[in-house]
Amino acid sequence: MFFKILRFFCFLFIGVVESAEKTTAPTILYSRQSPFGLIEVVTTNTRGLLGVCENEKYYPYQSMFMQGDATYLGLWYQPLATTSFCFVENFEKVLLLGIGAGDFLSYLLNYFPKTQVDVVEINHVMIDITKKFRAPKNTVNFINGDAFKHIARMKKSYDLIYCDIYFMKPFIAKEYKDFFVRVNNHLNQGGVFVWNAHIPFIPRGVVEDMFRNFENIVASITNDGENIVFLCYQGPQKTKQDLEIVAENVQKQHNFRYALPDVLQKFEFIPLADYETWITKFPVLS
């Protein structure tokens, strides 16, 4: 009798587990092998919210986006990058190094539809996902290639260069040699460079090189402590008070989903004496 009862509860437990797995198991909407592994677009527990995953690891998501919503930014660091909108006077030409699932691209073009955008993405599958699920109506020049090699040979200059290169191996750090010098050479006057730096995998020496190459840097660390978004520019320093006025005016003009005055408050204006505080947040990697 005891074993029958035990067997009953075992079957009951297995049934509950299987039911929970069916409830939480994502629906795969897109699956394609890339040079860097299997890439999938899957449903999440939030209706309409899709996640982009690698190699059947369904959490955390590499990217997240809301179907039919061009202004949803689902990762901690993404709204922080929009602070660049109060630094740049003219959004005529923009370069995106790394595209994710087209999140920042979609947001940018929603508010600045006349902007000419070049996108450099090493993974052709991510370009395909962006075209398939984000369907940008604007003319976007997609370039399937290595961002570091591209910027080493390109001739064009931009008002905004946004670097969001996803990698999980620090050995790629050697690719950053002369990277910030080249970024400087391809920024228009008054332009800004935005860098999403993933703390565990960016060597401290790379961050030091960034500080050496820009006169002015502001930064914000994400709530989860995993990323720092740096905004870098040359020329006269912009005070926080001046930028608060600009942010208010630009917000009234465009009505951004993530209000610029609020996002700006998350940034620290880094004086020279405090550079070391930010540099030491990154690991010493060879």
C-alpha positions, 0 to 999 in steps of 0.5 A, spaced: 500 500 500 505 504 501 509 503 495 502 504 491 501 511 495 509 513 493 508 511 486 502 515 485 505 521 488 511 520 484 507 520 478 503 526 480 510 530 481 512 528 474 505 531 471 506 537 475 513 538 473 511 536 465 505 541 466 510 547 468 515 545 463 509 546 457 507 552 460 514 556 460 517 552 454 517 558 449 515 557 442 520 558 437 518 563 431 525 563 428 531 558 428 537 559 424 544 556 424 549 562 424 557 562 424 557 563 432 551 558 434 544 557 433 540 563 433 533 563 435 527 568 436 522 565 441 516 567 445 516 569 453 512 569 458 510 576 456 505 577 451 508 580 445 515 580 447 520 576 444 527 574 446 533 572 442 537 566 444 543 562 443 544 555 442 538 553 446 539 557 452 532 561 453 535 565 459 538 570 459 536 573 452 541 576 448 536 581 445 528 582 447 523 586 443 516 587 443 512 585 436 509 591 433 513 596 438 518 600 435 520 604 441 520 598 446 527 597 449 528 591 453 535 591 456 538 595 461 543 599 457 539 600 451 535 606 454 541 609 457 544 610 449 538 614 447 542 620 452 546 621 446 540 625 443 541 631 447 549 631 445 548 631 437 545 637 434 544 633 427 542 626 426 544 626 419 549 620 419 549 614 424 554 608 424 552 602 428 557 597 430 553 591 432 545 591 431 543 586 436 536 585 434 535 592 431 533 595 438 536 601 438 536 602 430 528 601 430 528 606 436 532 611 432 529 611 426 522 612 429 524 619 432 529 621 426 526 617 420 530 621 415 537 619 418 542 615 414 544 609 417 550 604 416 550 598 420 556 593 421 554 586 423 558 580 423 553 575 424 548 575 418 543 572 422 542 578 426 541 582 420 536 577 417 532 577 424 532 585 424 529 585 417 524 580 418 521 582 425 523 589 425 522 591 418 525 598 418 521 602 413 527 607 412 533 606 408 538 602 412 545 600 409 546 593 412 554 591 412 555 584 414 562 584 416 567 585 422 566 592 425 573 593 427 576 591 420 570 595 417 572 602 421 579 601 419 578 602 412 572 606 411 572 613 409 565 616 411 564 620 417 558 620 422 554 624 427 553 618 432 557 612 432 554 607 437 558 600 438 554 595 441 559 589 440 556 582 443 562 577 445 563 573 451 571 572 450 576 577 452 581 575 447 578 579 442 580 585 446 586 585 441 582 588 436 581 594 440 588 596 438 587 603 435 580 603 435 578 609 439 583 613 434 579 611 428 573 612 431 575 619 433 577 620 425 570 618 423 566 623 428 563 629 425 564 636 429 560 635 434 559 628 434 558 623 439 561 616 440 557 611 444 560 605 447 556 599 451 561 596 455 560 589 458 564 589 464 566 582 465 569 581 458 572 588 457 580 588 459 581 594 463 587 596 458 582 597 453 578 602 457 584 606 459 585 607 452 578 610 451 580 615 456 586 617 453 583 618 446 577 623 448 577 629 452 570 629 455 566 622 457 560 621 461 558 614 463 552 610 467 552 603 470 546 599 469 542 597 474 544 590 474 552 592 474 553 588 468 554 594 463 557 601 463 554 606 457 560 611 455 558 617 451 565 620 449 566 627 445 571 632 443 571 639 444 568 644 449 565 640 455 558 640 456 555 642 463 550 638 466 546 644 467 546 646 459 544 638 457 538 638 462 535 644 458 537 641 451 534 634 454 527 638 456 527 641 449 528 635 445 524 631 449 518 636 448 520 636 440 520 628 439 516 625 446 521 620 446 518 613 450 524 614 455 524 621 457 531 624 456 531 628 462 530 622 466 535 618 463 540 624 463 540 624 470 543 617 471 549 619 468 555 622 471 560 627 468 567 624 469 572 629 471 579 627 470 581 626 477 575 620 477 577 616 471 581 611 475 574 610 479 571 607 472 577 604 470 578 599 476 571 597 475 573 593 469 578 586 470 585 586 468 585 581 462 591 579 458 
